[in-house]
Amino acid sequence: MGLFCFQQELAIDLGTTNTRIIYKDRVVVNEPTIVSINTMTGKMIAIGEKARQMLGKTHENITTIKPLRDGVIANFDAVQQMIQRMVKIINKGNLLFTLSLKIVITIPSGCTEVERRAVRNLAEHAGGRNVYMIYESMAAAIGIGIDVNAPDGTMVVDIGGGTTEIAVIALGGIVCNQSLRVAGDDFTSDIQAYMRHQHNIKIGEGTAEKIKIGVGSALCELANPPPDFNVMGSNIITATAIEIPVSYQEIAKCLDKSISKIETAIFSVIENTPPELYADIVQRGIYLVGGSALLRGLDQRFTEKINMPFHVAEDPLLAVVRGTGIALKNVDKFSFLMR
């Protein structure tokens, strides 16, 4: 039991792929949303990067899971334990204080009331006394420096790990939006399937992620192409170890179908945008945030296909959590925050 009680303020970007926490204006947690659990005792062994290193390498007594799927909580207990451990890491186990947390936490714009309640319960179980929720696309817009309370229209496309959040924002609200469950994790799955069908090689999720970072591309023609990526794995037919080079053109072709789904969703939101806001968006362009916004040539492909300028935001990986941090410091200013 603590001897003193004080309020601590945390901004949490709870993502399918990564969880980030801002405390005292600094990103103090930036870890993969992965947990390792001892199946015999039910106790958590590791979280974040340490758990990620265990993926595909555990024995029957240890299971490594991603407790969020498509942007929503799939395993409440695992996420709860993960967040509680992250909060303890921030406070370094100081038992002299009883914490009263003020939390602003992100949610996808397409989440249901049940899913929203699950996020609130999660934050409260982690010690949150004052819990606010903010849509990821709204947080992203704030994080890249947009005045979301202005009457001007802004369009943001947040391509994360589990979902792609597309929203038109004006006057402190989301005018029209779409939450698409196609994002970075689907790109990774596409690469795994391509390697299996095209090259008869079986690779894990970690290797597919490295391929995506190394030679991932949205275009078959790049001005500055990356060198081929050498992939080693097991031949499905012979079970022997093989190594093959993979080019960015191959990855661009295998990702085409998933990227096309995102393009269709962007078109849909644009079609539903009021004319006055549409004019603002044409003038400003559309902002890309999220980890998958870094995919080579993605902004160029969208610009050519949709015939509107697309801009990759500065530091797109941290745009959402930074916006969440700004909202935390200005709770009274942002009426769209949900309690």
N, C-alpha and C positions, 0 to 999 in steps of 0.2 A: 504493500500500500504506500502511495506517495505521501510525502509530508506537505507538499504545496501543490496548488492547482493553477495552471496558466493555460491560456488559449494559444494554440499553434495553428498557423494558416498553411494549407497545402493545396496546390493546384495539381490535379491528376489527369493525365491523358491516358485513359485505359484503352489500349489498342490491342487488336488481335495479334499483331506481331511483336510490338514493343510497348512497354509501359514506362511512362516518364512522369517524374514528380518534380515540381518546383517548390522550393522552400527558401524563404528569405531572398527572393529574386534570383536564385540560382537553380539550375537543373542538377539536383542532387542524386536523382535516380534515372538511369536510362538503360533499361535492361530488357532482354527478350521476355515476352509473356509466356514463359515455360516453367513448369514445376516438375520436380522428381519426387515421387512418393514411395515409401516402403510399403508394399502391399501386405506384409505380415503384421505391421504395427499401425499402419495408417498415418504414420508421421511423415512430415515433409523433410526430405533430405537436402534439397537444393532448389534455388530459384534463379531465374535470369540466365546469365551467361554460363554459370556453372552447370545448370540444368541443360542448357542447349548443347553443351559439349557431350552430354550423355545420350543425346538422341540417337536411336538405332544401335546403341552399344550396351544396353542394360540386360541383366538376366531376369529370370522369372519373379524374383522378389522385389524388383524395382520397376516402376512404370514411370515413363516420362511423357507428359501430356501438355497440350496447349489448351488451357481451360476456357479460352474464348474462341468462338467460332462465328464467322461472318459478322464480327463486330458486337456480338452479344454473349452473355455469360452462358457457358455450356456446363461448367462444373463450379457451382457456387462455393462449396467448401474450399476447393483448391484456390480459387481467386481470393477468397477471404483470408486464408492463411498467408498467401503471397503478399497481399497488401499490408497485413499486420506485421509481417516480417520486415517489409520495406520501411514501414514507419519506425520500427525498433532500430533498424540500421541508421536511420536519420538521427535518432536520439541516443544512439550508442548505448542502449540499455540503461539509461539513467533512471534509477528508481526513486530519486528524491522528489520527483514531480508526477502529479496525476495530470494527464493531458486532456484538454478539452479542444477538440479539433474543429476548425472551420474549414470546410472542404468545398472546392468547386471541381466537379468531375465531368468528363465528356461523355456524351451518348450519341449514337447515330441518329440522324433525322428520321430514319425509317423504323425505329424501334417501336414496339407496341407498349401499351400501358403496363402490361405484366413485366416486360423486359425493363422498362423504366423503373418500376418498383423494385426490381431485383438489384439494380445499380444503387438505388437509394439505401436499401437494406444493407448492401455490401459496405457502403461508406459509413453507415451508422454502426455496424458491427466492428469496423476498424477504429471506432472511437469518435466518429463525427457527431458533434452536437448541433452544428449549423451546417446543413448540407444543401448545396445548390448544384443544379445540373445545367449544362450548356451543350447545345448541338455542336458537333465537330466542325461543320462548315462555318458556323458563326465564329467559333474560336479561331479557326484558320484565317478568316478575314481580318479579325482583330490582330492576330499575330503577325500578319504581313503589313500592318500599318494602315488598314482601311478604316475610315470613320463610318462605322456601321449604322450610326444614328442619322447620318446625312440622307437627304432625299435622292441622292444619285444612286443609280443601280450598279451593283457589282456582282460579277459571277465568279464563283470559286469552284474548282474541281479538285477534290481531295481524294487521291488514289492511295489508299492505305494497304494494309495486309489482307483484311477480310472484306472490306466494303469500299465502294467508290461513292463519295458523297458529292452531289452536284446541287448547287443552290444559287438562286438569285436573291441578293440581299439589298434592302433599302429601308430607311426609317426604323432601324432597330428590329427588323423582322425578316423572316424568310418568306418572300413573295411566292416563289414556286421552287420546287426541289424534287429530287429523285435520289433514293438510296439504292444502289445496285450492288448485289452480292457477287461482284466480279472484281478482283483486284490482284494485288501482288502474289497472294497465295495461289491463285489460279494460274498466274504466269509460271510459278514454280512447278505446279502440277503438269502444265502443258509441256514444259521442258522434260520432265521425267517421262511422260508418255511418248514424246517425240524420240527420245534416245532409245526407248524400248522398242518402238515400232520401226524406226528408221535404221538404227545401228545395232539392234539386238543386244543392247547393253543395259544392265540393270544398275541404276544409281539411286542413292538416297536423297532425301530432301535437302540435306546440307550441301551435297555436291551440286544439285540443281540450282540452289541459291547462289553458289559460287559461279556457276556458268552464267546465270542471269546478271550478276554484277560484272563479270569479266567480259562477256561478249553480248549481253542483252541489248536488243535494238528494236525499234519500231519501224525502221526503214531498211530496205535492202541495199540502199546506196547512201553511204555516209561520206562526208568530206574528210573526216579524220577517223578511219576505221581502226578498231582495235585488232591486235594480232590474234590468231586462232588460239583457242583455249584447249589444252590437252586434257582429255577426260580418261580416267582409268576406272574400270569396273569389271563386273563379271559378265561374260557372254551367256546369254539366256539359253542358247542351244547346247554349247559345249561345256559350260561352267568353268571355262578357263579365263584367266585374267587377260584383258585386252586394253590397249590405249589408243585412242583415236583423237584427231584434231577436230574441233567444232568451230565453224565460222559464225560471224554475226549475221550473215545472210540467212543461214539455216534457222537461227533463233528468231529472226524477224518473221520468217514464214510460219514457224510453229506458234508464235504469239498473235498472229494476225486475227484469228477468230475471236479471241478474248478482247483484243483492243477494239475490234469492230463493234462489239456489244457496248463498250463504253462510249464510242462515237454515237451510236444510235440513241443512247440515253441522253447524251449532251444535246443532240438534235431535238429530242422530245421536250427537254426543259426550255430550250430556246423558242420552240414553237408556242409554248404556254406563257412566254414572257410578255408583259404589257408593252405596247409600242414605245412609250416614252422611256422605259427602262432599257428596252432593246437598243435604242439609240445611244444611251450611256455606255452600254457594254461594247458596242461596235467601236466607240471612241476610245474606251479604256483598254479593251481586250479582256481575255479570260485568264484567270490566274490558276496555275497548277501547283498544288502542294502535295505532301505525302511522299513516302519513300519511293514509290513507283514513278513519281514525276521525274525522277532522275534517269529513267530509261532513255537511252540514246535515241535522239531523233523524234521523241514523242511529241514535243511541242510543234515541231515542223510538220509532222504528219497531220496533227489535228488542224493546224493552220491551213494546210492545203486541202484537206477533206471538208472542213466546215466553213472555210472561206472567211474566217475571223482570226484576228491575232491572238495567239496564246503566249503567255509568259510564265516561265518557271520561276517561282518566287525564290527570293534569297533564303538559303538554308531551309528548304521545304520540309526536311525531316522534323524540325523543331517548331514549325509555324503553329501547330495546334496547341502544344503545351505552353508556348509563350503567350498565345492569345488567352488561354485559360488562366495563366498567371496574371495577366492584365485585368481580366474580369474579376479575379479574386480581390485585387486591390481596389476595384471600383464597383463593388456589388450594388451600391445605391444608384449608380449611374446607369446600369444596364438592367432595364425592366424586364428584358426577355429571359433572364435567369430564372430557372424553375426551382421551386422549393418542394 
